[in-house]
Amino acid sequence: PLLSVTSIHPMSRAAILVTMDTPIGEVAIVGTHLSTFSEDARMSEIKLILDKLKPYKQSIITGDLNSLSNEDNYSKYFIETFKEGQIRKFTTDGSLRFDVTTILKQQGFIDTAALMNKQNFITAPTSINTDAEHSNMRLDYILVSGSLKDMVTNYTVIKNDLTEQSSDHYPVLAELI
């Protein structure tokens, strides 16, 4: 059963914290869409989310983090294909930034895509995407606290006719038992 629903503020986009009573105990889940502007803006937001999750042993963070992961093995030439907005959004001084995904890892969160060795599955763009800043990258994540790591059994990016037309990003799914 649902225990609580709380909006997290301030955010440039959105974040909601839901707690649920499950067979394994209380689980906190944050669904978010982090800032599209810069990694610095996203860092402020993810720190706020991490602070809200401190009381919970079992946590999940999911959503459009608008951030890259160093687990995705981007080549050094990847930046050369960037448009101006991507440079602002994903780099500083000519280097890719992975700050958001790095702090999540440092705080004990596990990237379910990397755990299932599927971190190279892109989540944007879909066919309806008109944003030139999305070019075959993974921006959407499901991360679980270390206490839930052994329960993750699958991860996938859902790509079909419906998801091609539903959003500019593909939905992601992680299964836990």
C-alpha positions in Angstrom: 0.0 0.0 0.0 0.9 3.6 -0.6 2.2 5.3 2.6 3.0 8.8 1.4 3.4 11.1 -1.5 5.6 14.3 -1.3 6.6 16.8 -3.9 10.3 17.7 -3.7 11.0 21.5 -4.1 12.7 23.5 -5.5 13.2 21.7 -8.8 13.4 23.2 -12.3 11.2 20.4 -13.6 9.8 17.9 -11.1 10.4 15.3 -8.4 8.0 13.3 -6.4 8.8 11.0 -3.4 6.5 8.1 -2.8 6.8 5.6 0.0 5.2 2.2 -0.2 4.7 -0.7 2.2 6.0 -3.8 0.4 6.6 -7.4 1.4 10.3 -6.4 1.9 9.4 -3.4 4.0 9.1 0.3 3.3 10.5 1.4 -0.1 11.0 5.0 -1.1 10.7 5.8 -4.8 11.6 9.1 -6.4 10.4 9.9 -9.9 12.1 12.9 -11.4 12.9 15.0 -14.4 16.1 17.0 -13.7 17.1 20.3 -15.1 17.8 20.5 -18.9 20.1 23.4 -18.4 23.5 22.2 -17.0 25.2 19.6 -14.9 25.7 22.2 -12.1 21.9 22.8 -12.0 21.3 19.0 -12.0 23.8 18.5 -9.1 21.8 20.9 -6.9 18.7 19.0 -7.6 20.1 15.5 -7.1 21.7 16.5 -3.8 18.2 17.7 -2.7 16.7 14.3 -3.7 19.5 12.4 -1.9 18.9 14.4 1.2 15.2 13.5 1.1 16.1 9.8 0.8 18.5 9.7 3.7 15.9 8.2 6.2 15.1 5.3 3.9 17.2 2.1 3.7 15.5 0.9 0.5 15.2 3.5 -2.3 14.8 3.8 -6.0 15.5 6.8 -8.1 14.0 6.8 -11.6 13.4 9.3 -14.4 15.0 11.6 -16.9 18.2 12.7 -15.2 19.4 14.6 -18.3 22.9 13.3 -17.4 25.4 11.0 -18.9 27.1 8.1 -17.2 30.8 7.2 -17.4 29.6 3.6 -17.5 28.3 4.1 -21.0 31.8 4.2 -22.5 31.4 7.3 -24.7 34.4 7.7 -27.1 36.5 10.8 -26.9 35.1 11.8 -30.3 31.6 11.8 -29.0 31.9 15.5 -28.1 32.9 16.4 -31.7 29.3 15.6 -32.8 27.7 17.9 -30.2 25.7 20.9 -31.0 26.0 24.1 -29.0 23.2 23.1 -26.5 24.8 19.7 -25.9 28.1 21.3 -25.1 26.4 23.5 -22.5 24.3 20.7 -21.2 26.9 17.9 -21.0 30.4 19.4 -20.9 32.7 21.8 -19.1 36.0 23.0 -20.7 35.7 20.4 -23.5 35.2 17.4 -21.2 32.1 15.3 -20.6 30.6 15.6 -17.2 29.3 12.7 -15.2 28.7 14.4 -11.9 25.1 13.4 -11.3 25.6 9.7 -12.0 28.9 9.7 -10.1 27.4 11.2 -6.9 24.6 8.6 -7.1 27.1 5.8 -7.3 29.2 7.3 -4.5 26.0 7.4 -2.3 25.5 3.6 -2.9 23.0 3.7 -5.7 23.2 1.0 -8.4 22.5 1.8 -12.1 20.3 -1.1 -13.1 21.2 -0.8 -16.8 24.9 -1.1 -16.0 24.1 -3.9 -13.5 22.4 -5.9 -16.3 25.2 -4.9 -18.7 22.7 -2.9 -20.9 24.1 0.6 -20.3 24.6 1.1 -24.0 20.8 1.0 -24.7 19.9 4.6 -25.7 16.8 6.2 -24.2 16.7 9.2 -26.5 15.6 10.2 -29.1 12.4 8.6 -30.2 11.1 9.3 -33.7 8.9 12.2 -32.5 11.9 14.0 -30.8 12.5 17.4 -32.3 15.2 18.4 -29.8 18.6 18.5 -31.5 20.3 18.1 -28.1 19.2 14.4 -28.0 21.4 12.2 -30.2 21.6 8.6 -29.4 22.4 8.8 -25.7 21.1 7.4 -22.4 19.5 10.1 -20.2 16.9 8.0 -18.4 17.8 5.8 -15.4 16.5 3.5 -12.8 18.9 3.4 -9.8 18.4 1.3 -6.7 19.9 1.5 -3.3 22.5 -1.2 -2.5 20.0 -3.0 -0.3 17.9 -3.7 -3.4 20.8 -4.6 -5.8 20.4 -8.4 -5.5 16.7 -8.2 -6.3 17.2 -6.7 -9.8 16.5 -9.4 -12.4 16.1 -7.4 -15.6 16.4 -4.0 -17.3 15.2 -2.9 -20.7 14.4 0.1 -22.8 10.9 -0.3 -24.2 10.9 0.4 -27.9 7.7 -0.2 -29.9 5.2 1.7 -32.1 3.5 3.2 -29.1 6.7 4.3 -27.3 8.0 5.9 -30.6 5.0 8.3 -30.5 4.4 8.7 -26.7 7.4 10.8 -25.7 10.7 12.2 -26.9 12.4 9.6 -24.7 11.8 5.8 -24.4 10.5 4.4 -21.2 12.9 2.2 -19.1 11.9 -0.8 -17.0 13.7 -2.6 -14.3 12.3 -5.8 -12.7 12.9 -6.7 -9.1 11.9 -9.9 -7.4 
